[in-house]
Amino acid sequence: MASLPLTVYYASVDRFFAGNTTYAAVAAAATANLIAILYVVAAVLEDRAEQPDKQKKQE
Amino acid sequence: MDPDYCPAWAPFLGFGGVFASMALSSKWSNGSFGSKGQRVLTMNMFLSALGAAYGTARSGIGIAGIGAFRPELIMKALIPVVMSGIIAVYGLVVAVLIAGGLSPDNGYSLYTGFVQLGSGIAVGMGGLAAGYAVGIVGDYCVRAYAQENKLFVTMVLILIFGEVLGLYGLIVALIMNTKADNTMCS
């Protein structure tokens, strides 16, 4: 959560963006948002996986 | 008398920006806030976040409320907490950005000090606003989601709109930080 955006920032500031810190900060913020989106997707998928089990149990 | 555009105390303002970005978008957890004058870089490690903690705490109240009788909803109900974490990450990113520009060897102009203080305050206040919105929305929406399943999409939409307030603060902070200029001091 906190380590991945920081890692992305430090890894990308010299390798991908040639020292331009703004783009590296944007990449770090994008990875933080990506983690949140992945969490939402995982929560929804887990919920869908439970529903067929519940319907089977009720039958 | 010529004004000094590169005083020795100018980095203090940069430190203030780092403090503001981290302390305002985050919140203290142990209650010992200290005085605002102590804007040194090391304070970031001891201060936990203001807006993000309000968001986490407030939505945590709701999650604890529904978790007792609808435990299967807990994973989806944790989304406001994740959003609050992102708000703190915005403050962290700006703090790292500003701290990367501070150095005792190169000259540091008063202009850069004020620009970086402003960018820290921008992301901090944006994070405070976003955390406050995410907290209140998270609390009430999670409680309503326990009673009506269709509210999930609504909750996520409102949380996203609250989250972008912190994102706008981050964008403004980044734009301001690109204007930092020390050339007149070296």
gemmi code that builds the backbone of each chain (N, CA, C; Angstrom):
import gemmi

chains = {
    "A": [
        ("MET", (0.824, -1.211, 0.000), (0.000, 0.000, 0.000), (0.859, 1.263, 0.000)),
        ("ALA", (1.798, 1.307, 0.924), (2.669, 2.478, 0.953), (3.994, 2.203, 0.289)),
        ("SER", (4.428, 0.932, 0.341), (5.770, 0.645, -0.162), (5.793, 0.572, -1.677)),
        ("LEU", (4.677, 0.090, -2.274), (4.712, -0.067, -3.731), (4.774, 1.279, -4.459)),
        ("PRO", (3.965, 2.286, -4.093), (4.119, 3.571, -4.791), (5.494, 4.194, -4.583)),
        ("LEU", (6.037, 4.067, -3.374), (7.382, 4.618, -3.144), (8.413, 3.911, -3.997)),
        ("THR", (8.286, 2.581, -4.080), (9.218, 1.816, -4.902), (9.115, 2.244, -6.356)),
        ("VAL", (7.863, 2.399, -6.825), (7.670, 2.827, -8.214), (8.286, 4.207, -8.423)),
        ("TYR", (8.133, 5.112, -7.451), (8.692, 6.455, -7.598), (10.200, 6.403, -7.761)),
        ("TYR", (10.865, 5.710, -6.820), (12.330, 5.714, -6.872), (12.872, 4.930, -8.043)),
        ("ALA", (12.136, 3.888, -8.448), (12.627, 3.100, -9.583), (12.461, 3.854, -10.886)),
        ("SER", (11.379, 4.654, -10.988), (11.096, 5.257, -12.284), (11.723, 6.628, -12.460)),
        ("VAL", (12.134, 7.274, -11.363), (12.558, 8.660, -11.520), (13.841, 8.762, -12.341)),
        ("ASP", (14.715, 7.753, -12.211), (15.946, 7.839, -12.997), (15.895, 6.973, -14.238)),
        ("ARG", (15.175, 5.822, -14.119), (15.229, 4.885, -15.238), (14.309, 5.285, -16.376)),
        ("PHE", (13.084, 5.684, -16.046), (12.120, 5.916, -17.112), (11.941, 7.384, -17.440)),
        ("PHE", (12.113, 8.247, -16.443), (11.741, 9.632, -16.667), (12.933, 10.568, -16.663)),
        ("ALA", (14.128, 10.059, -16.646), (15.355, 10.858, -16.793), (15.417, 11.988, -15.773)),
        ("GLY", (15.070, 11.677, -14.519), (15.202, 12.673, -13.470), (14.018, 13.594, -13.311)),
        ("ASN", (13.027, 13.496, -14.169), (11.854, 14.361, -14.046), (10.987, 13.832, -12.919)),
        ("THR", (11.016, 14.502, -11.769), (10.356, 13.941, -10.592), (8.840, 13.986, -10.696)),
        ("THR", (8.310, 14.917, -11.490), (6.844, 15.039, -11.549), (6.215, 13.799, -12.161)),
        ("TYR", (6.794, 13.329, -13.278), (6.226, 12.141, -13.896), (6.338, 10.934, -12.976)),
        ("ALA", (7.435, 10.857, -12.255), (7.605, 9.736, -11.327), (6.560, 9.801, -10.213)),
        ("ALA", (6.247, 11.021, -9.755), (5.216, 11.166, -8.722), (3.850, 10.780, -9.270)),
        ("VAL", (3.590, 11.141, -10.538), (2.324, 10.748, -11.158), (2.235, 9.230, -11.266)),
        ("ALA", (3.354, 8.584, -11.619), (3.352, 7.120, -11.694), (3.087, 6.503, -10.327)),
        ("ALA", (3.669, 7.096, -9.278), (3.444, 6.565, -7.931), (1.984, 6.711, -7.528)),
        ("ALA", (1.373, 7.872, -7.826), (-0.044, 8.067, -7.501), (-0.910, 7.116, -8.311)),
        ("ALA", (-0.511, 6.858, -9.561), (-1.286, 5.936, -10.392), (-1.221, 4.520, -9.828)),
        ("THR", (-0.062, 4.094, -9.329), (0.001, 2.750, -8.758), (-0.824, 2.657, -7.484)),
        ("ALA", (-0.868, 3.739, -6.688), (-1.701, 3.705, -5.483), (-3.169, 3.542, -5.862)),
        ("ASN", (-3.594, 4.278, -6.910), (-4.978, 4.124, -7.343), (-5.228, 2.746, -7.925)),
        ("LEU", (-4.217, 2.201, -8.603), (-4.359, 0.866, -9.188), (-4.581, -0.173, -8.102)),
        ("ILE", (-3.859, -0.023, -6.984), (-4.037, -0.951, -5.864), (-5.475, -0.889, -5.368)),
        ("ALA", (-6.032, 0.329, -5.291), (-7.413, 0.461, -4.820), (-8.383, -0.188, -5.788)),
        ("ILE", (-8.165, 0.025, -7.089), (-9.062, -0.566, -8.080), (-8.995, -2.086, -8.006)),
        ("LEU", (-7.766, -2.620, -7.845), (-7.621, -4.069, -7.730), (-8.359, -4.583, -6.501)),
        ("TYR", (-8.318, -3.808, -5.406), (-9.015, -4.236, -4.201), (-10.519, -4.288, -4.438)),
        ("VAL", (-11.041, -3.259, -5.119), (-12.484, -3.244, -5.384), (-12.868, -4.444, -6.247)),
        ("VAL", (-12.058, -4.713, -7.285), (-12.346, -5.844, -8.173), (-12.297, -7.156, -7.390)),
        ("ALA", (-11.276, -7.286, -6.526), (-11.145, -8.525, -5.745), (-12.329, -8.702, -4.812)),
        ("ALA", (-12.797, -7.609, -4.195), (-13.926, -7.707, -3.272), (-15.187, -8.115, -4.023)),
        ("VAL", (-15.400, -7.534, -5.216), (-16.604, -7.868, -5.974), (-16.544, -9.317, -6.454)),
        ("LEU", (-15.363, -9.769, -6.908), (-15.239, -11.147, -7.391), (-15.450, -12.143, -6.262)),
        ("GLU", (-14.922, -11.786, -5.080), (-15.102, -12.688, -3.940), (-16.564, -12.791, -3.577)),
        ("ASP", (-17.276, -11.653, -3.721), (-18.692, -11.668, -3.415), (-19.457, -12.535, -4.407)),
        ("ARG", (-19.060, -12.444, -5.699), (-19.755, -13.249, -6.707), (-19.466, -14.728, -6.515)),
        ("ALA", (-18.237, -15.046, -6.040), (-17.884, -16.451, -5.834), (-18.689, -17.042, -4.699)),
        ("GLU", (-19.092, -16.186, -3.740), (-19.855, -16.714, -2.613), (-21.288, -16.970, -2.980)),
        ("GLN", (-21.836, -16.186, -3.906), (-23.275, -16.286, -4.165), (-23.693, -17.635, -4.727)),
        ("PRO", (-22.985, -18.254, -5.693), (-23.408, -19.593, -6.146), (-23.354, -20.606, -5.011)),
        ("ASP", (-22.362, -20.463, -4.073), (-22.300, -21.398, -2.947), (-23.545, -21.263, -2.091)),
        ("LYS", (-23.985, -20.001, -1.885), (-25.154, -19.802, -1.025), (-26.387, -20.381, -1.661)),
        ("GLN", (-26.496, -20.210, -2.989), (-27.695, -20.726, -3.654), (-27.707, -22.240, -3.597)),
        ("LYS", (-26.514, -22.845, -3.673), (-26.472, -24.315, -3.601), (-26.870, -24.778, -2.213)),
        ("LYS", (-26.435, -24.034, -1.194), (-26.733, -24.451, 0.181), (-28.229, -24.350, 0.449)),
        ("GLN", (-28.840, -23.301, -0.102), (-30.266, -23.128, 0.160), (-31.077, -24.217, -0.500)),
        ("GLU", (-30.567, -24.748, -1.633), (-31.284, -25.855, -2.283), (-31.003, -27.116, -1.491)),
    ],
    "B": [
        ("MET", (19.392, 48.779, 0.536), (19.767, 47.442, 1.001), (19.134, 46.409, 0.085)),
        ("ASP", (19.977, 45.536, -0.508), (19.432, 44.530, -1.419), (18.746, 43.429, -0.627)),
        ("PRO", (17.579, 43.026, -1.060), (16.954, 41.898, -0.364), (17.716, 40.618, -0.672)),
        ("ASP", (17.772, 39.750, 0.305), (18.471, 38.486, 0.128), (17.481, 37.455, -0.396)),
        ("TYR", (17.658, 37.037, -1.642), (16.703, 36.094, -2.213), (17.026, 34.645, -1.864)),
        ("CYS", (18.160, 34.411, -1.273), (18.548, 33.037, -0.973), (18.993, 32.928, 0.485)),
        ("PRO", (18.119, 33.268, 1.434), (18.576, 33.246, 2.825), (18.834, 31.828, 3.296)),
        ("ALA", (19.572, 31.733, 4.373), (19.950, 30.409, 4.878), (18.780, 29.679, 5.484)),
        ("TRP", (17.740, 30.431, 5.899), (16.602, 29.778, 6.542), (15.521, 29.389, 5.533)),
        ("ALA", (15.791, 29.541, 4.226), (14.772, 29.200, 3.227), (14.383, 27.725, 3.229)),
        ("PRO", (15.311, 26.779, 3.443), (14.867, 25.380, 3.479), (13.863, 25.083, 4.572)),
        ("PHE", (13.798, 25.937, 5.604), (12.810, 25.746, 6.654), (11.404, 25.739, 6.063)),
        ("LEU", (11.180, 26.582, 5.034), (9.868, 26.612, 4.392), (9.616, 25.316, 3.624)),
        ("GLY", (10.685, 24.773, 3.010), (10.521, 23.491, 2.331), (10.157, 22.390, 3.308)),
        ("PHE", (10.821, 22.426, 4.464), (10.468, 21.443, 5.492), (9.016, 21.622, 5.914)),
        ("GLY", (8.593, 22.880, 5.991), (7.204, 23.141, 6.349), (6.244, 22.536, 5.346)),
        ("GLY", (6.642, 22.575, 4.059), (5.799, 21.955, 3.043), (5.712, 20.453, 3.225)),
        ("VAL", (6.836, 19.833, 3.550), (6.833, 18.388, 3.779), (5.948, 18.066, 4.974)),
        ("PHE", (6.073, 18.868, 6.037), (5.263, 18.663, 7.233), (3.791, 18.806, 6.896)),
        ("ALA", (3.448, 19.879, 6.152), (2.037, 20.133, 5.857), (1.467, 19.030, 4.989)),
        ("SER", (2.242, 18.556, 4.023), (1.691, 17.533, 3.139), (1.462, 16.253, 3.897)),
        ("MET", (2.347, 15.941, 4.820), (2.204, 14.682, 5.534), (1.275, 14.818, 6.717)),
        ("ALA", (1.380, 15.909, 7.487), (0.618, 16.001, 8.725), (-0.818, 16.368, 8.470)),
        ("LEU", (-1.099, 17.111, 7.386), (-2.484, 17.507, 7.165), (-3.239, 16.423, 6.426)),
        ("SER", (-2.584, 15.727, 5.488), (-3.307, 14.660, 4.814), (-3.359, 13.429, 5.692)),
        ("SER", (-2.532, 13.389, 6.720), (-2.547, 12.272, 7.657), (-3.144, 12.729, 8.983)),
        ("LYS", (-2.989, 11.992, 10.043), (-3.475, 12.448, 11.335), (-2.618, 11.849, 12.430)),
        ("TRP", (-2.512, 12.551, 13.551), (-1.755, 12.007, 14.672), (-2.521, 10.865, 15.307)),
        ("SER", (-1.805, 9.862, 15.765), (-2.485, 8.726, 16.361), (-2.295, 8.703, 17.865)),
        ("ASN", (-1.144, 9.189, 18.356), (-0.917, 9.068, 19.788), (-1.329, 10.318, 20.542)),
        ("GLY", (-1.836, 11.322, 19.840), (-2.374, 12.483, 20.527), (-1.352, 13.546, 20.841)),
        ("SER", (-0.059, 13.232, 20.848), (0.922, 14.255, 21.205), (1.337, 14.989, 19.945)),
        ("PHE", (0.650, 16.050, 19.613), (0.837, 16.753, 18.356), (2.107, 17.587, 18.351)),
        ("GLY", (2.472, 18.152, 19.445), (3.623, 19.042, 19.464), (3.244, 20.398, 18.899)),
        ("SER", (4.142, 21.335, 18.864), (3.808, 22.663, 18.360), (4.013, 22.698, 16.859)),
        ("LYS", (3.246, 23.538, 16.173), (3.340, 23.588, 14.718), (4.665, 24.178, 14.277)),
        ("GLY", (5.360, 24.844, 15.169), (6.634, 25.428, 14.782), (7.698, 24.378, 14.521)),
        ("GLN", (7.480, 23.163, 15.012), (8.510, 22.136, 14.858), (8.402, 21.458, 13.516)),
        ("ARG", (8.555, 22.283, 12.455), (8.370, 21.698, 11.127), (9.679, 21.101, 10.647)),
        ("VAL", (10.100, 20.060, 11.257), (11.314, 19.421, 10.764), (10.930, 18.126, 10.075)),
        ("LEU", (11.858, 17.664, 9.245), (11.565, 16.530, 8.383), (11.243, 15.293, 9.197)),
        ("THR", (11.911, 15.127, 10.374), (11.737, 13.891, 11.124), (10.346, 13.781, 11.727)),
        ("MET", (9.589, 14.933, 11.801), (8.265, 14.854, 12.387), (7.357, 13.956, 11.572)),
        ("ASN", (7.643, 13.825, 10.256), (6.772, 12.997, 9.426), (6.716, 11.584, 9.922)),
        ("MET", (7.813, 11.091, 10.494), (7.817, 9.698, 10.898), (6.982, 9.498, 12.147)),
        ("PHE", (6.755, 10.523, 12.912), (6.009, 10.348, 14.141), (4.552, 10.746, 13.992)),
        ("LEU", (4.252, 11.557, 13.069), (2.857, 11.980, 12.897), (2.151, 10.999, 11.986)),
        ("SER", (1.030, 10.501, 12.392), (0.217, 9.737, 11.443), (-0.865, 10.672, 10.936)),
        ("ALA", (-1.707, 10.236, 9.999), (-2.337, 11.212, 9.121), (-3.647, 11.779, 9.654)),
        ("LEU", (-4.002, 13.018, 9.225), (-5.182, 13.730, 9.717), (-6.422, 13.373, 8.903)),
        ("GLY", (-6.435, 13.696, 7.676), (-7.606, 13.371, 6.863), (-7.752, 11.888, 6.649)),
        ("ALA", (-6.630, 11.198, 6.412), (-6.721, 9.774, 6.158), (-7.172, 9.040, 7.403)),
        ("ALA", (-6.725, 9.479, 8.588), (-7.134, 8.794, 9.808), (-8.596, 9.074, 10.110)),
        ("TYR", (-9.040, 10.308, 9.823), (-10.467, 10.553, 10.039), (-11.297, 9.656, 9.137)),
        ("GLY", (-10.857, 9.518, 7.876), (-11.577, 8.642, 6.962), (-11.567, 7.196, 7.429)),
        ("THR", (-10.393, 6.732, 7.850), (-10.285, 5.346, 8.317), (-11.120, 5.127, 9.565)),
        ("ALA", (-11.006, 6.075, 10.530), (-11.707, 5.878, 11.796), (-13.219, 5.935, 11.619)),
        ("ARG", (-13.653, 6.920, 10.871), (-15.091, 7.112, 10.730), (-15.730, 5.951, 9.978)),
        ("SER", (-15.097, 5.512, 8.889), (-15.665, 4.375, 8.161), (-15.468, 3.091, 8.948)),
        ("GLY", (-14.416, 3.034, 9.774), (-14.225, 1.869, 10.622), (-15.347, 1.688, 11.619)),
        ("ILE", (-15.894, 2.810, 12.078), (-17.050, 2.724, 12.989), (-18.206, 2.022, 12.292)),
        ("GLY", (-18.457, 2.427, 11.047), (-19.551, 1.807, 10.302), (-19.300, 0.335, 10.034)),
        ("ILE", (-18.037, 0.019, 9.686), (-17.715, -1.378, 9.378), (-17.878, -2.237, 10.621)),
        ("ALA", (-17.437, -1.705, 11.760), (-17.608, -2.473, 12.991), (-19.086, -2.653, 13.304)),
        ("GLY", (-19.878, -1.619, 12.942), (-21.307, -1.728, 13.218), (-21.976, -2.817, 12.413)),
        ("ILE", (-21.633, -2.897, 11.097), (-22.321, -3.900, 10.290), (-21.649, -5.255, 10.381)),
        ("GLY", (-20.362, -5.266, 10.767), (-19.632, -6.532, 10.770), (-20.189, -7.534, 11.752)),
        ("ALA", (-20.860, -7.017, 12.778), (-21.365, -7.922, 13.808), (-22.495, -8.790, 13.291)),
        ("PHE", (-23.350, -8.217, 12.413), (-24.477, -9.038, 11.984), (-24.496, -9.329, 10.485)),
        ("ARG", (-23.546, -8.754, 9.696), (-23.441, -9.103, 8.280), (-21.963, -9.291, 7.944)),
        ("PRO", (-21.313, -10.314, 8.452), (-19.860, -10.430, 8.244), (-19.465, -10.672, 6.799)),
        ("GLU", (-20.398, -11.161, 5.977), (-20.002, -11.423, 4.592), (-19.789, -10.136, 3.798)),
        ("LEU", (-20.254, -9.002, 4.337), (-20.106, -7.731, 3.627), (-18.816, -7.009, 3.966)),
        ("ILE", (-18.031, -7.575, 4.874), (-16.909, -6.812, 5.408), (-15.879, -6.490, 4.329)),
        ("MET", (-15.585, -7.443, 3.461), (-14.545, -7.182, 2.459), (-14.942, -6.018, 1.552)),
        ("LYS", (-16.204, -5.977, 1.151), (-16.634, -4.864, 0.305), (-16.734, -3.582, 1.112)),
        ("ALA", (-17.044, -3.704, 2.370), (-17.197, -2.507, 3.187), (-15.861, -1.883, 3.538)),
        ("LEU", (-14.752, -2.577, 3.283), (-13.445, -2.014, 3.595), (-12.951, -1.034, 2.546)),
        ("ILE", (-13.724, -0.821, 1.494), (-13.272, 0.063, 0.429), (-13.017, 1.494, 0.908)),
        ("PRO", (-13.834, 2.097, 1.764), (-13.495, 3.450, 2.256), (-12.155, 3.494, 2.968)),
        ("VAL", (-11.784, 2.411, 3.648), (-10.504, 2.392, 4.345), (-9.358, 2.410, 3.341)),
        ("VAL", (-9.517, 1.676, 2.242), (-8.493, 1.672, 1.200), (-8.361, 3.055, 0.578)),
        ("MET", (-9.513, 3.713, 0.359), (-9.477, 5.062, -0.210), (-8.762, 6.024, 0.720)),
        ("SER", (-8.979, 5.892, 2.029), (-8.286, 6.769, 2.972), (-6.788, 6.521, 2.934)),
        ("GLY", (-6.395, 5.273, 2.744), (-4.972, 4.979, 2.628), (-4.352, 5.654, 1.427)),
        ("ILE", (-5.113, 5.715, 0.341), (-4.588, 6.377, -0.857), (-4.354, 7.849, -0.599)),
        ("ILE", (-5.238, 8.449, 0.183), (-5.077, 9.879, 0.479), (-3.772, 10.115, 1.223)),
        ("ALA", (-3.451, 9.223, 2.149), (-2.184, 9.365, 2.859), (-1.003, 9.135, 1.919)),
        ("VAL", (-1.167, 8.262, 0.948), (-0.082, 8.012, -0.016), (0.167, 9.253, -0.858)),
        ("TYR", (-0.891, 10.007, -1.176), (-0.688, 11.260, -1.916), (0.221, 12.205, -1.121)),
        ("GLY", (-0.070, 12.331, 0.171), (0.774, 13.190, 0.993), (2.200, 12.678, 1.061)),
        ("LEU", (2.337, 11.351, 1.133), (3.671, 10.764, 1.194), (4.453, 11.048, -0.074)),
        ("VAL", (3.805, 10.923, -1.213), (4.488, 11.144, -2.493), (4.980, 12.580, -2.591)),
        ("VAL", (4.137, 13.531, -2.200), (4.555, 14.937, -2.275), (5.673, 15.207, -1.277)),
        ("ALA", (5.605, 14.573, -0.101), (6.675, 14.762, 0.876), (8.001, 14.261, 0.323)),
        ("VAL", (7.969, 13.100, -0.316), (9.197, 12.550, -0.915), (9.712, 13.463, -2.017)),
        ("LEU", (8.768, 14.008, -2.781), (9.132, 14.892, -3.895), (9.834, 16.142, -3.395)),
        ("ILE", (9.252, 16.764, -2.371), (9.840, 17.995, -1.846), (11.169, 17.694, -1.184)),
        ("ALA", (11.212, 16.607, -0.402), (12.439, 16.287, 0.318), (13.564, 15.967, -0.650)),
        ("GLY", (13.220, 15.466, -1.831), (14.255, 15.193, -2.820), (14.916, 16.449, -3.335)),
        ("GLY", (14.203, 17.569, -3.230), (14.773, 18.812, -3.721), (15.549, 19.594, -2.683)),
        ("LEU", (15.566, 19.102, -1.450), (16.272, 19.817, -0.389), (17.695, 19.294, -0.284)),
        ("SER", (18.642, 20.198, -0.122), (20.036, 19.760, -0.027), (20.845, 20.877, 0.599)),
        ("PRO", (21.812, 20.568, 1.456), (22.606, 21.630, 2.073), (23.668, 22.191, 1.138)),
        ("ASP", (23.998, 21.448, 0.055), (25.105, 21.881, -0.786), (24.650, 22.909, -1.803)),
        ("ASN", (23.552, 22.631, -2.499), (23.096, 23.560, -3.532), (22.393, 24.745, -2.887)),
        ("GLY", (22.362, 25.856, -3.597), (21.631, 27.017, -3.096), (20.138, 26.738, -3.093)),
        ("TYR", (19.434, 27.376, -2.184), (17.992, 27.165, -2.055), (17.353, 28.526, -1.912)),
        ("SER", (16.526, 28.885, -2.880), (16.001, 30.249, -2.885), (14.744, 30.344, -2.050)),
        ("LEU", (14.466, 31.569, -1.609), (13.258, 31.828, -0.834), (12.019, 31.498, -1.654)),
        ("TYR", (12.112, 31.776, -2.956), (11.013, 31.471, -3.871), (10.695, 29.976, -3.847)),
        ("THR", (11.743, 29.161, -3.939), (11.505, 27.712, -3.909), (10.916, 27.290, -2.571)),
        ("GLY", (11.376, 27.920, -1.501), (10.846, 27.583, -0.193), (9.349, 27.819, -0.126)),
        ("PHE", (8.923, 28.983, -0.608), (7.495, 29.273, -0.561), (6.702, 28.389, -1.508)),
        ("VAL", (7.275, 28.099, -2.670), (6.566, 27.240, -3.623), (6.361, 25.846, -3.022)),
        ("GLN", (7.404, 25.339, -2.375), (7.269, 23.987, -1.833), (6.380, 23.977, -0.591)),
        ("LEU", (6.410, 25.060, 0.197), (5.466, 25.151, 1.312), (4.038, 25.158, 0.782)),
        ("GLY", (3.811, 25.928, -0.274), (2.471, 25.970, -0.866), (2.034, 24.638, -1.424)),
        ("SER", (2.939, 23.917, -2.048), (2.530, 22.628, -2.609), (2.217, 21.634, -1.499)),
        ("GLY", (2.992, 21.691, -0.406), (2.689, 20.807, 0.714), (1.336, 21.114, 1.320)),
        ("ILE", (1.039, 22.416, 1.471), (-0.258, 22.788, 2.032), (-1.382, 22.400, 1.069)),
        ("ALA", (-1.129, 22.522, -0.243), (-2.175, 22.180, -1.218), (-2.577, 20.717, -1.101)),
        ("VAL", (-1.590, 19.821, -1.115), (-1.938, 18.406, -1.040), (-2.466, 18.058, 0.350)),
        ("GLY", (-1.956, 18.764, 1.379), (-2.422, 18.463, 2.730), (-3.877, 18.847, 2.934)),
        ("MET", (-4.239, 20.046, 2.499), (-5.619, 20.482, 2.667), (-6.548, 19.678, 1.774)),
        ("GLY", (-6.100, 19.344, 0.558), (-6.917, 18.506, -0.311), (-7.138, 17.136, 0.306)),
        ("GLY", (-6.075, 16.587, 0.898), (-6.202, 15.293, 1.560), (-7.096, 15.368, 2.783)),
        ("LEU", (-7.026, 16.489, 3.504), (-7.895, 16.659, 4.672), (-9.351, 16.673, 4.237)),
        ("ALA", (-9.643, 17.428, 3.178), (-11.019, 17.487, 2.681), (-11.476, 16.128, 2.175)),
        ("ALA", (-10.606, 15.469, 1.421), (-10.987, 14.167, 0.859), (-11.191, 13.145, 1.966)),
        ("GLY", (-10.311, 13.154, 2.964), (-10.445, 12.195, 4.058), (-11.721, 12.414, 4.849)),
        ("TYR", (-12.070, 13.687, 5.057), (-13.301, 13.999, 5.759), (-14.504, 13.488, 4.980)),
        ("ALA", (-14.520, 13.725, 3.676), (-15.645, 13.265, 2.855), (-15.716, 11.744, 2.847)),
        ("VAL", (-14.573, 11.089, 2.633), (-14.560, 9.623, 2.562), (-15.002, 9.026, 3.889)),
        ("GLY", (-14.626, 9.656, 4.995), (-15.007, 9.122, 6.295), (-16.499, 9.140, 6.516)),
        ("ILE", (-17.099, 10.304, 6.281), (-18.537, 10.425, 6.546), (-19.328, 9.561, 5.564)),
        ("VAL", (-18.970, 9.631, 4.283), (-19.681, 8.828, 3.289), (-19.488, 7.346, 3.578)),
        ("GLY", (-18.266, 6.958, 3.933), (-17.995, 5.557, 4.228), (-18.834, 5.060, 5.383)),
        ("ASP", (-18.942, 5.872, 6.430), (-19.704, 5.456, 7.604), (-21.158, 5.201, 7.238)),
        ("TYR", (-21.824, 6.212, 6.698), (-23.259, 6.074, 6.469), (-23.577, 5.129, 5.316)),
        ("CYS", (-22.750, 5.150, 4.274), (-23.049, 4.270, 3.135), (-22.841, 2.813, 3.501)),
        ("VAL", (-21.855, 2.530, 4.341), (-21.616, 1.144, 4.720), (-22.776, 0.632, 5.574)),
        ("ARG", (-23.281, 1.482, 6.454), (-24.421, 1.070, 7.259), (-25.658, 0.833, 6.388)),
        ("ALA", (-25.855, 1.688, 5.369), (-27.011, 1.510, 4.494), (-26.812, 0.309, 3.582)),
        ("TYR", (-25.543, 0.020, 3.215), (-25.269, -1.120, 2.342), (-25.639, -2.431, 3.030)),
        ("ALA", (-25.531, -2.443, 4.361), (-25.908, -3.663, 5.078), (-27.385, -3.964, 4.915)),
        ("GLN", (-28.184, -2.915, 4.695), (-29.621, -3.144, 4.581), (-30.069, -3.272, 3.134)),
        ("GLU", (-29.337, -2.644, 2.211), (-29.763, -2.648, 0.805), (-28.538, -2.888, -0.057)),
        ("ASN", (-28.479, -4.049, -0.713), (-27.277, -4.415, -1.454), (-27.024, -3.553, -2.662)),
        ("LYS", (-28.065, -2.915, -3.179), (-27.872, -2.155, -4.408), (-27.100, -0.877, -4.173)),
        ("LEU", (-26.848, -0.547, -2.898), (-26.141, 0.706, -2.628), (-24.647, 0.613, -2.863)),
        ("PHE", (-24.148, -0.564, -3.242), (-22.701, -0.707, -3.360), (-22.134, 0.195, -4.438)),
        ("VAL", (-22.753, 0.173, -5.612), (-22.234, 0.984, -6.722), (-22.311, 2.465, -6.360)),
        ("THR", (-23.418, 2.863, -5.714), (-23.553, 4.254, -5.289), (-22.433, 4.649, -4.346)),
        ("MET", (-22.159, 3.742, -3.395), (-21.109, 4.042, -2.415), (-19.770, 4.232, -3.102)),
        ("VAL", (-19.440, 3.327, -4.027), (-18.145, 3.421, -4.709), (-18.057, 4.699, -5.524)),
        ("LEU", (-19.170, 5.068, -6.180), (-19.162, 6.294, -6.981), (-18.926, 7.522, -6.106)),
        ("ILE", (-19.638, 7.611, -5.000), (-19.481, 8.781, -4.138), (-18.075, 8.810, -3.555)),
        ("LEU", (-17.553, 7.633, -3.195), (-16.199, 7.597, -2.654), (-15.174, 8.042, -3.678)),
        ("ILE", (-15.378, 7.655, -4.931), (-14.438, 8.078, -5.971), (-14.471, 9.585, -6.129)),
        ("PHE", (-15.679, 10.171, -6.107), (-15.762, 11.622, -6.245), (-15.140, 12.334, -5.053)),
        ("GLY", (-15.227, 11.730, -3.879), (-14.555, 12.330, -2.740), (-13.052, 12.166, -2.830)),
        ("GLU", (-12.604, 11.051, -3.381), (-11.187, 10.774, -3.501), (-10.492, 11.742, -4.443)),
        ("VAL", (-11.195, 12.146, -5.512), (-10.526, 13.008, -6.485), (-10.248, 14.380, -5.920)),
        ("LEU", (-10.887, 14.749, -4.792), (-10.518, 16.015, -4.160), (-9.060, 15.969, -3.727)),
        ("GLY", (-8.658, 14.825, -3.149), (-7.258, 14.673, -2.796), (-6.372, 14.622, -4.029)),
        ("LEU", (-6.891, 14.034, -5.093), (-6.108, 13.961, -6.330), (-5.875, 15.341, -6.911)),
        ("TYR", (-6.892, 16.211, -6.828), (-6.710, 17.577, -7.341), (-5.645, 18.303, -6.530)),
        ("GLY", (-5.657, 18.081, -5.201), (-4.604, 18.679, -4.384), (-3.242, 18.171, -4.793)),
        ("LEU", (-3.148, 16.884, -5.106), (-1.873, 16.333, -5.547), (-1.434, 16.944, -6.862)),
        ("ILE", (-2.364, 17.113, -7.793), (-2.021, 17.677, -9.100), (-1.507, 19.104, -8.932)),
        ("VAL", (-2.207, 19.891, -8.118), (-1.767, 21.273, -7.893), (-0.393, 21.280, -7.243)),
        ("ALA", (-0.173, 20.372, -6.295), (1.128, 20.317, -5.631), (2.223, 19.954, -6.627)),
        ("LEU", (1.945, 19.033, -7.530), (2.945, 18.649, -8.517), (3.238, 19.804, -9.469)),
        ("ILE", (2.180, 20.488, -9.909), (2.394, 21.615, -10.820), (3.222, 22.690, -10.143)),
        ("MET", (2.912, 22.967, -8.866), (3.680, 23.991, -8.172), (5.115, 23.558, -7.973)),
        ("ASN", (5.331, 22.291, -7.702), (6.686, 21.837, -7.433), (7.568, 21.911, -8.668)),
        ("THR", (6.956, 21.791, -9.864), (7.779, 21.921, -11.069), (8.295, 23.338, -11.246)),
        ("LYS", (7.627, 24.306, -10.570), (8.062, 25.693, -10.697), (9.197, 26.036, -9.764)),
        ("ALA", (9.606, 25.086, -8.947), (10.686, 25.372, -8.017), (11.967, 25.653, -8.779)),
        ("ASP", (12.653, 26.728, -8.417), (13.790, 27.177, -9.218), (14.866, 27.735, -8.315)),
        ("ASN", (16.029, 27.117, -8.333), (17.125, 27.548, -7.455), (18.251, 28.219, -8.186)),
        ("THR", (18.040, 28.550, -9.479), (19.188, 28.987, -10.287), (19.768, 30.307, -9.809)),
        ("MET", (18.941, 31.142, -9.143), (19.484, 32.440, -8.771), (20.375, 32.357, -7.549)),
        ("CYS", (20.502, 31.157, -6.968), (21.278, 31.033, -5.745), (22.615, 30.367, -5.952)),
        ("SER", (22.840, 29.772, -7.097), (24.092, 29.023, -7.304), (25.004, 29.793, -8.235)),
    ],
}
model = gemmi.Model(1)
for chain_id, residues in chains.items():
    chain = gemmi.Chain(chain_id)
    for i, (resn, *xyz) in enumerate(residues, 1):
        res = gemmi.Residue()
        res.name, res.seqid = resn, gemmi.SeqId(i, " ")
        for name, pos in zip(("N", "CA", "C"), xyz):
            atom = gemmi.Atom()
            atom.name, atom.element = name, gemmi.Element(name[0])
            atom.pos, atom.b_iso = gemmi.Position(*pos), 0.0
            res.add_atom(atom)
        chain.add_residue(res)
    model.add_chain(chain)
structure = gemmi.Structure()
structure.add_model(model)
structure.setup_entities()
